[in-house]
């Protein structure tokens, strides 16, 4: 291991972190209960695992952003998924096989040893890429020893876009899914196996563009995660290059999942349709783990690549955050249901509740229902209003608001942030069947909103940047009335 180079890089990164920490922490848009990097750029969650009773969560981290690029792994741990302890940087690109970054990967327990597998990224002066799938281990949960590459570059028929290993063990054999691209520029996920984590053999293609009815479905698939849930196999993946189809695939890149059955002998997964994991503006690179309660928990990057201009905090030396942890379940229709983890209830204080509120062709606000760090549950009865909904983070003069609206006849739910303040605008939509009710569950933070629809049937995650005085919450109905059966609101601390 190149200890001198590693020390030099860590010293540079830590100096930048400490020089900018106060400036970053004083930014109003810093979130209160979401995980962020201390400074600089955060993206993909990596190495998510519960190990020896502690949750470990790493993430892609560039502490030098925006002046320079140093792709590391930031590292946190927690006993409860709420309070996170910042640990020293786990990985820095100090070796020949990772000169241009320690890219995404996963963590696993190898007979009591916390082990990482990640992609080492290398580019030469001509911009040609090499990729290495690498191992690292730790004895104390803090300091990692790199063991070097175990897979060098891609198999025949694929390009050097070959990255993001997710590793698990089944029946005494190690398996790994990895994202890649064929030489015909088709996105694919590959399945590998190994007996010892050192020698890996390719089994086959799990899923991808022009396989299993996914016609022309993206030029690259990244950040795969494959796991079993209720006796079904679930593949989370991020196809790049999808064209928008009405209300589908409206972000620059998509995050979604397939449900079916994986053949461990051929590597092929028989599956149903691809569904988006999140319908909002800011969601990518989801990673899951299973904990000692048997829960499959997912955390994602609440951001997107290549769209820095949409994130107002970049002016203060930091950018991006992760979503709240979500428990995954699967229903009888093979759809993933996402629920805020139960532990989040421990953040609640200052409960306010209303019942049986009629909203008849009007807009109203209610005493005690406001805030910029809050949890809000609203349960509507669909009566005869043409449209109704909630406005969050409203300013007193009405110039700022984030509007969630349901159009009854069209069965269309929309999330409109065109007047949400700084950053990106736009509207996202999805169809929600009109069964006479609509439940919206919001987690509001200083610069984010996560909305769970009908107990996690759909989720919208978005960053917003209203003025710090824009805290009003309003309820409205147009051309008719709706009944709000229940409103519950808590401050979150």
C-alpha positions in Angstrom: 0.0 0.0 0.0 1.3 3.4 -0.9 1.2 4.8 2.6 3.0 8.1 1.8 0.6 8.9 -1.0 -2.4 8.0 1.2 -1.2 10.2 4.0 -0.7 13.1 1.6 -4.2 12.8 0.1 -5.8 12.4 3.5 -4.0 15.4 4.9 -5.1 17.6 2.0 -8.7 16.4 2.3 -8.8 16.9 6.1 -7.4 20.4 5.7 -10.1 21.4 3.3 -12.8 19.8 5.5 -11.7 21.7 8.6 -11.1 25.0 6.8 -14.6 25.0 5.4 -16.6 23.2 8.1 -17.9 26.3 9.9 -19.0 28.0 6.6 -20.9 24.9 5.6 -22.5 24.3 8.9 -23.8 27.9 9.0 -25.7 27.4 5.7 -29.5 27.6 6.3 -30.0 24.9 3.7 -28.1 22.3 5.8 -30.6 19.6 6.6 -31.4 18.5 10.2 -32.0 14.8 9.9 -30.5 13.8 6.6 -27.0 12.6 6.2 -24.6 15.0 4.4 -20.9 15.3 3.8 -19.1 17.7 6.1 -18.0 19.7 3.0 -17.8 19.2 -0.7 -19.6 16.8 -3.0 -21.6 13.7 -1.8 -23.2 11.2 -4.1 -23.8 7.4 -4.2 -24.3 5.7 -0.9 -21.7 2.8 -0.6 -20.9 0.1 1.8 -24.2 0.1 3.6 -24.2 -2.6 6.2 -25.1 -3.5 9.8 -22.0 -5.0 11.4 -21.5 -6.0 15.0 -24.7 -4.0 15.9 -23.6 -0.8 14.2 -24.8 0.5 10.9 -22.0 1.6 8.6 -22.7 3.9 5.7 -20.2 5.2 3.2 -20.7 7.5 0.2 -18.9 8.8 -2.7 -17.1 11.9 -1.5 -15.1 14.7 -3.1 -13.9 17.0 -0.3 -12.1 19.3 -2.8 -15.3 20.2 -4.8 -15.6 22.4 -6.7 -11.9 23.3 -7.1 -10.6 19.8 -7.8 -11.6 16.2 -7.9 -10.6 13.5 -5.4 -13.2 10.7 -5.3 -13.0 9.1 -1.9 -15.4 7.2 0.4 -16.8 9.2 3.3 -17.8 7.1 6.3 -20.4 7.2 9.0 -21.7 4.8 11.6 -24.8 4.7 13.7 -26.5 2.5 16.3 -30.0 3.7 15.4 -30.0 5.1 11.8 -30.8 8.5 13.2 -27.6 9.8 14.9 -24.6 9.4 12.6 -21.0 9.6 13.8 -18.6 11.0 11.2 -15.6 8.7 10.9 -12.3 9.2 9.0 -12.4 8.9 5.3 -12.5 5.2 4.5 -10.9 5.1 1.1 -8.7 7.6 -0.9 -7.4 7.0 -4.4 -3.8 6.4 -3.4 -2.9 3.3 -5.5 -2.1 2.7 -9.1 -5.4 0.9 -9.7 -7.6 3.8 -8.5 -5.7 6.9 -9.6 -8.9 8.6 -10.7 -11.2 7.6 -7.9 -12.4 5.0 -5.5 -15.8 4.5 -7.2 -18.9 2.8 -5.8 -19.2 -0.6 -4.2 -20.6 -2.5 -1.3 -19.7 -3.9 2.2 -20.2 -7.5 3.5 -19.3 -9.6 6.5 -16.6 -12.2 5.6 -16.4 -14.5 8.6 -16.4 -11.6 11.0 -14.2 -9.3 8.9 -15.9 -6.1 7.6 -14.9 -6.1 3.9 -15.4 -3.6 1.0 -15.5 -4.3 -2.7 -15.3 -1.2 -4.9 -14.3 0.0 -8.4 -10.9 1.5 -8.8 -11.1 4.0 -11.7 -8.0 4.8 -13.9 -7.7 7.2 -16.9 -4.6 7.8 -18.9 -3.6 11.0 -20.6 -5.7 10.1 -23.6 -8.8 9.6 -21.5 -8.8 5.9 -21.9 -10.3 4.1 -18.9 -9.4 1.1 -16.9 -11.5 -0.4 -14.1 -10.5 -2.7 -11.3 -12.8 -4.4 -8.8 -10.9 -4.1 -5.5 -11.1 -5.4 -1.9 -10.4 -3.6 1.4 -10.8 -4.9 4.9 -10.9 -3.3 8.4 -10.2 -4.8 11.8 -11.4 -1.8 13.9 -14.3 -0.6 11.6 -12.4 2.6 10.9 -9.0 2.0 9.2 -9.1 0.1 6.0 -6.4 -2.0 4.5 -6.5 -2.3 0.7 -6.0 -5.8 -0.8 -5.9 -4.7 -4.4 -7.8 -5.8 -7.5 -9.5 -9.2 -7.8 -11.0 -8.4 -11.3 -9.1 -6.5 -13.9 -11.1 -4.7 -16.5 -14.2 -6.1 -18.2 -15.0 -9.4 -19.9 -15.0 -9.7 -23.7 -18.0 -8.0 -25.4 -18.3 -5.1 -22.9 -16.7 -1.7 -22.6 -14.6 -0.3 -19.8 -17.8 1.1 -18.2 -17.8 -1.7 -15.8 -18.4 -0.8 -12.1 -20.3 -0.7 -8.8 -20.0 -4.2 -7.5 -22.7 -5.4 -5.0 -21.7 -8.6 -3.1 -23.6 -11.1 -1.1 -23.3 -14.8 0.0 -25.7 -17.6 -0.7 -25.3 -21.3 0.1 -21.6 -20.8 0.8 -20.8 -19.1 -2.5 -20.1 -15.4 -3.0 -22.1 -13.6 -5.7 -21.7 -10.2 -7.2 -23.8 -8.0 -9.6 -22.0 -5.3 -11.5 -23.2 -2.6 -13.9 -21.8 -2.4 -17.4 -22.2 -1.6 -21.1 -21.9 -3.9 -24.1 -19.7 -2.9 -27.1 -23.0 -2.2 -28.9 -23.7 0.4 -26.2 -26.5 -1.5 -24.4 -26.7 -1.3 -20.6 -26.4 -4.6 -18.7 -26.1 -6.1 -15.2 -23.7 -9.1 -14.9 -23.6 -11.8 -12.3 -20.3 -13.3 -11.0 -19.5 -15.9 -8.4 -16.5 -16.8 -6.3 -15.6 -19.3 -3.6 -12.9 -17.2 -2.0 -13.5 -13.5 -3.1 -10.2 -13.7 -5.1 -11.1 -15.7 -8.1 -14.3 -14.6 -9.8 -16.1 -16.2 -12.8 -18.8 -14.7 -14.9 -22.1 -16.5 -14.8 -24.1 -14.4 -17.2 -26.3 -11.4 -17.9 -29.0 -10.7 -15.3 -30.9 -8.1 -17.1 -30.5 -5.1 -19.4 -31.3 -3.3 -22.6 -32.8 -5.6 -25.3 -33.1 -8.5 -22.8 -36.5 -9.9 -21.6 -38.7 -7.3 -23.4 -36.7 -4.3 -22.3 -36.2 -3.0 -25.8 -33.5 -0.3 -26.2 -33.5 0.3 -22.5 -30.5 2.5 -21.9 -26.9 2.6 -23.0 -25.4 1.9 -19.5 -26.8 0.4 -16.3 -25.1 1.3 -13.0 -25.3 0.8 -9.3 -27.1 -2.6 -9.3 -28.3 -4.2 -6.1 -29.9 -7.7 -6.1 -31.6 -9.2 -3.1 -34.4 -11.6 -2.1 -37.6 -10.2 -0.6 -40.6 -12.4 0.3 -39.3 -15.3 -1.9 -38.9 -13.1 -4.9 -35.7 -11.6 -6.3 -35.5 -7.8 -6.7 -32.9 -6.1 -8.9 -32.4 -2.3 -8.4 -30.6 -0.7 -11.2 -30.0 2.7 -12.9 -30.4 2.7 -16.6 -28.8 5.7 -18.3 -30.2 6.9 -21.6 -33.9 6.3 -21.3 -36.2 8.7 -23.3 -39.1 10.3 -21.4 -42.4 8.5 -22.0 -45.2 10.8 -20.8 -44.9 10.9 -17.0 -42.2 8.3 -16.9 -38.4 8.7 -17.0 -38.5 12.5 -16.7 -35.1 12.9 -15.0 -31.7 13.0 -16.7 -31.1 9.4 -15.4 -33.6 6.9 -13.9 -33.6 4.7 -10.8 -35.9 1.7 -10.8 -36.3 -2.0 -10.1 -37.4 -5.4 -11.5 -39.0 -8.2 -9.6 -38.8 -11.8 -10.7 -36.6 -14.9 -10.2 -32.9 -15.2 -10.7 -31.4 -18.4 -12.1 -28.1 -18.7 -10.3 -26.9 -21.2 -12.9 -27.4 -19.0 -16.0 -27.3 -15.6 -14.4 -30.6 -14.6 -16.1 -33.4 -13.1 -14.2 -37.0 -13.6 -15.4 -38.8 -10.5 -14.4 -41.8 -8.2 -14.9 -41.8 -4.6 -16.0 -39.3 -2.0 -14.9 -40.7 0.5 -12.4 -39.3 3.7 -11.1 -38.3 3.7 -7.5 -39.1 7.4 -7.0 -41.1 9.9 -8.9 -39.5 13.1 -7.7 -36.7 15.2 -9.1 -33.8 14.1 -6.9 -33.2 10.3 -6.4 -30.4 8.1 -7.6 -27.9 5.3 -6.7 -30.1 3.5 -4.2 -28.4 0.8 -2.0 -29.9 -1.6 0.5 -28.9 -3.7 3.4 -30.6 -6.2 5.7 -30.4 -5.7 9.4 -30.8 -7.9 12.5 -34.5 -7.2 12.6 -34.9 -8.8 9.1 -35.7 -5.5 7.5 -34.5 -4.6 4.0 -33.5 -0.9 4.3 -32.7 1.4 1.4 -30.9 4.7 1.3 -30.3 6.7 -1.9 -28.6 9.8 -3.1 -31.1 12.7 -3.0 -29.5 14.2 -6.1 -28.6 13.6 -9.7 -25.4 13.7 -11.7 -24.5 16.5 -14.1 -27.0 19.0 -12.7 -25.0 21.0 -10.2 -26.9 24.2 -11.1 -30.0 22.9 -9.5 -28.5 22.7 -6.0 -28.2 26.1 -4.3 -25.9 24.9 -1.5 -23.0 24.6 -3.9 -22.3 28.3 -3.4 -21.4 27.5 0.3 -19.0 24.7 -0.4 -21.1 21.6 -0.2 -23.6 19.8 -2.4 -26.1 16.9 -1.9 -27.5 14.7 0.8 -28.9 11.2 1.2 -32.6 10.3 1.6 -34.1 9.1 4.9 -33.7 5.3 5.4 -36.7 3.4 4.0 -37.9 -0.1 4.7 -38.8 -2.0 1.6 -41.7 -4.5 1.3 -43.2 -6.1 -1.7 -47.0 -6.4 -2.3 -49.1 -9.0 -4.1 -48.6 -7.1 -7.4 -44.8 -7.4 -7.2 -44.4 -3.7 -6.4 -42.0 -2.4 -3.9 -43.6 -0.5 -1.1 -41.3 2.1 0.7 -42.0 3.1 4.3 -40.0 5.5 6.5 -38.2 3.5 9.1 -39.9 3.2 12.5 -37.0 4.9 14.2 -37.8 8.3 12.7 -40.8 8.6 15.1 -38.2 9.2 17.8 -37.5 12.6 16.2 -41.1 13.8 16.8 -42.1 16.6 19.1 -44.9 19.2 19.3 -47.8 17.1 18.0 -50.7 19.0 16.4 -53.8 17.2 15.0 -57.0 18.1 13.2 -59.9 15.9 12.1 -62.8 16.2 9.6 -61.8 19.5 7.9 -63.9 20.5 5.0 -62.2 22.4 2.2 -64.8 23.8 -0.2 -63.5 25.7 -3.2 -61.0 27.6 -1.0 -57.5 27.7 0.4 -56.9 27.6 4.1 -54.2 27.3 6.7 -54.6 26.0 10.2 -53.0 27.1 13.4 -49.9 25.1 14.3 -49.6 23.6 10.9 -46.4 25.1 9.5 -42.6 24.6 9.5 -39.4 23.9 7.7 -38.3 20.8 9.7 -41.5 18.7 10.1 -43.4 15.5 9.5 -46.9 15.9 8.1 -49.6 13.3 7.4 -52.7 14.4 5.5 -55.6 12.0 4.7 -58.1 13.1 2.1 -61.6 11.9 1.3 -62.1 12.5 -2.5 -65.5 14.1 -2.7 -66.3 16.3 -5.7 -63.5 18.8 -6.1 -61.9 18.8 -9.5 -58.5 19.2 -7.9 -57.2 19.6 -4.3 -54.0 19.3 -2.4 -51.4 20.8 -0.1 -49.0 23.7 -0.5 -45.7 23.5 1.5 -43.0 26.0 2.3 -45.3 29.0 1.4 -44.2 32.6 1.8 -46.4 35.2 3.3 -46.7 37.1 0.0 -47.5 33.9 -1.9 -44.5 34.1 -4.2 -43.0 30.9 -2.9 -44.8 27.6 -2.6 -44.3 23.9 -3.4 -47.6 22.5 -4.7 -48.9 19.0 -4.4 -52.1 18.6 -6.4 -54.4 15.8 -7.3 -56.7 16.1 -10.3 -59.7 13.9 -9.6 -60.9 13.1 -13.1 -57.4 12.5 -14.5 -56.3 10.5 -11.4 -53.1 12.5 -11.7 -50.9 13.5 -8.7 -48.3 16.2 -9.3 -45.4 17.7 -7.4 -44.8 21.3 -8.6 -41.6 23.1 -7.5 -41.7 25.9 -10.1 -42.2 28.4 -7.2 -40.1 26.6 -4.6 -37.3 29.2 -4.5 -33.8 28.8 -5.7 -32.6 25.8 -7.7 -34.3 23.8 -10.3 -38.0 24.1 -11.1 -40.4 21.8 -12.9 -43.3 19.4 -12.3 -43.4 15.6 -11.8 -46.5 13.5 -12.1 -47.8 10.0 -11.5 -51.1 8.2 -11.8 -52.9 7.3 -8.6 -56.1 5.4 -8.8 -59.1 7.2 -7.4 -60.4 4.8 -4.7 -62.0 7.5 -2.7 -59.0 8.3 -0.5 -55.5 9.8 -0.7 -52.9 9.7 2.0 -49.8 12.0 1.8 -47.0 11.6 4.3 -44.4 14.3 4.1 -40.9 14.5 5.6 -39.9 18.2 5.3 -36.3 19.4 6.0 -34.6 22.7 5.4 -34.0 22.0 1.7 -35.9 18.8 0.9 -39.3 17.2 0.8 -39.9 13.4 0.7 -43.6 12.5 0.0 -44.9 9.0 0.6 -48.2 8.4 -1.2 -50.8 5.9 0.1 -48.4 4.3 2.5 -45.5 4.1 0.1 -47.3 3.1 -3.1 -45.3 5.9 -4.7 -42.6 8.2 -3.4 -41.5 11.7 -4.5 -38.1 13.0 -3.3 -37.0 16.5 -4.1 -34.6 19.2 -3.1 -36.1 22.7 -2.8 -34.6 26.1 -1.7 -37.3 28.5 -0.4 -36.5 31.5 1.8 -36.0 30.6 5.5 -39.2 32.5 6.3 -41.3 30.5 3.9 -42.9 28.1 6.4 -46.6 28.3 5.8 -48.6 25.1 4.9 -51.9 25.5 3.1 -54.7 23.2 2.0 -56.9 23.8 -1.0 -59.8 22.5 -3.2 -61.0 24.0 -6.5 -64.4 23.6 -8.2 -65.8 21.5 -5.4 -64.9 20.2 -2.0 -62.8 17.6 -0.3 -62.8 16.4 3.2 -59.5 16.0 5.1 -60.2 13.2 7.6 -57.0 13.8 9.5 -54.0 16.1 9.6 -51.1 15.2 11.9 -48.0 17.3 12.2 -44.9 17.1 14.3 -41.7 19.0 14.5 -38.6 16.9 13.9 -35.6 17.4 16.1 
